[in-house]
Amino acid sequence: MNTRLLFVLAGGASALLLGTSLSAAQEWQPDRPINLIVPWGAGGSTDQISRVTAPILAEALGVDVVVVNQPGASGAIGTQEVLNAPRDGYTWTANAIANNATYSVTGLLEDTDIDDWHIYLSVANVPVVSVPSDSEFTDFGQLLEALKSRGGEITVATAGITSSGGTAIAALSDEAGFEYNMITYDGGGPAAIATASGEAMVTTQLAVEQTELIRGGRLRALAVLSNQPLVLDGVDPIPPITDYLPEIELAPDYFGIFVPVGVPDEVIATLDAIWADKVMSSEAIRTYAETFGAVFAPSFGAEARALAMPVVILEACSSVARGEAVNDPSTIGIDCETRTEVGVP
């Protein structure tokens, strides 16, 4: 594997716990295509992994799984579309699970939390701080000094305040104490391309959205939001952010496919079996992860929920610290004083 990130990731427990093969548990036979709504623009991290995963599911189900990009409001518009759709198993979404879990905290959606979704995770992603190849900044230390002295002049391209890039630059700002000028795009891919083209001075989107631009010499990667270097084929190791900000709080950012609670039980039983038999051992997803700087980390059900909670708690409580929370995280069962999940009152 050519990514080295110090994450504690479970790999195969779900498959062992399931104890049922796909052939024995194919309870649901869909009779028409399934819409997989990606609430971000084409080319971003969610879109990328969705287009790798959808054919695996389509082959197992015997119908097309159609990826539909529906960006807007930091992913909230497409997510609401899924919540509004009939709970018949034919409309799913894809995202970073922390988004779906915290939309109500940021006020982008109301009365929804992590337990409104059946969770199917595929990869963990990590943000990278990059600048155009002709930037004045050659290492993160130089950029950090500039952000501290003239942050309002530094433009940062992201996919929105709740996107991985948006939360990454906010976390850096919280830790180092600087201002910045965010420019928002419809997805992480467009934000990375805009930065490479000189529309913005910095991007903090995910490695998978930047890798080809970095390899092609259009972006210069300065730091990865991890406590270990990120190693990509053909690129010098990207230094960990902890070289510069050793106390910054980090958590893996998990991505996957989510099906709203309330669909028929046989839909979930079938997807569980497919995830265990096909996705957990998928060479296509593994190759994607190793090529683009993600971590191969499939899981589902209770295991996936447990893996997701650290980043959910981090993002929910960080939004409070930044004054961005519209609703207190206690409304979704998170106590920010203890940084624990305590249940909804």
GIHUSUL-V393591 format. One record per pair of residues at least 12 apart in sequence whose ideal C-beta (glycine too) atoms are under 6 Angstrom apart, sorted by the first residue. I is the first residue (numbers start at 1). GAP is how many residues later the second one is. Records with the same first field share a line. If there is no record, write none. Layout:
BEGIN
I: GAP / GAP
END
This chain:
BEGIN
1: 289
2: 229 / 231 / 288
3: 290
4: 224 / 227
5: 221 / 223 / 290
6: 221 / 222
7: 117 / 245 / 288
9: 288
10: 289 / 293
13: 290
14: 262 / 285 / 286 / 289
15: 261 / 265
18: 258
20: 253
22: 251 / 252 / 255
25: 244 / 248
26: 244
27: 239 / 242 / 243
28: 238 / 239 / 242
30: 31 / 33
33: 30 / 31 / 33
34: 31 / 56
35: 31 / 33 / 56
36: 14 / 18 / 29 / 31 / 56 / 58
37: 31 / 33 / 41 / 44 / 45 / 56
38: 12 / 29 / 31 / 56
39: 31 / 36 / 39 / 40
40: 31 / 35 / 147
41: 28 / 30 / 145 / 146 / 149
42: 27
43: 146
44: 143 / 144 / 145 / 165
45: 80 / 143 / 161 / 163 / 164
46: 48 / 49
48: 160
49: 73 / 74 / 206
50: 17 / 44
51: 16
52: 232 / 233 / 236
53: 69
54: 13
56: 222 / 226
60: 214 / 218
71: 115
73: 35
74: 86 / 87 / 88 / 89
75: 20 / 24
76: 27 / 32 / 33
79: 14
80: 29
87: 173 / 175 / 176
89: 174 / 178
92: 165 / 167
93: 165
94: 163
96: 157 / 159
97: 157 / 211
98: 213 / 214 / 217
99: 63
100: 17 / 158
101: 12 / 13 / 211
102: 213 / 214
104: 223
105: 211 / 214 / 220 / 222 / 224
106: 56 / 213
107: 219
113: 219
116: 145
117: 141
118: 141 / 150
119: 139 / 185 / 186
120: 136 / 137 / 155 / 180
121: 133 / 135 / 178 / 183
122: 134 / 163 / 176
123: 132 / 166 / 171 / 174
124: 128 / 130 / 171 / 173
125: 81 / 83 / 128 / 130 / 169
126: 81 / 98 / 99 / 100
127: 37 / 41 / 77 / 79 / 98
128: 79 / 82 / 93 / 96
129: 75 / 93 / 94
130: 73 / 80 / 89 / 91
131: 71 / 89
132: 64 / 66
133: 84 / 85 / 87
139: 83
140: 82 / 83 / 104
147: 31
148: 30
151: 27 / 28 / 29
152: 27 / 29
154: 26 / 47
155: 26 / 28 / 45 / 46
156: 13 / 24 / 26 / 46
157: 26 / 34 / 37 / 38 / 43 / 46
158: 24 / 33
159: 26 / 28 / 29 / 32
160: 24
164: 42 / 89
165: 23 / 39 / 40
167: 148
168: 36 / 57
169: 35
170: 152
175: 70 / 73
183: 17
188: 17 / 18 / 21
189: 20
191: 12 / 14
192: 13 / 17 / 18 / 21
196: 17 / 22 / 23
207: 86
208: 84 / 85 / 86
211: 81 / 82
214: 21
215: 19 / 20
221: 17
223: 16 / 18
224: 14 / 16
225: 16
226: 14
227: 13 / 15
228: 12
230: 63
232: 61
251: 59 / 60 / 63
253: 58
254: 54
275: 25
279: 19
280: 18
309: 32
313: 21 / 26
316: 13 / 18
317: 19
320: 16
END
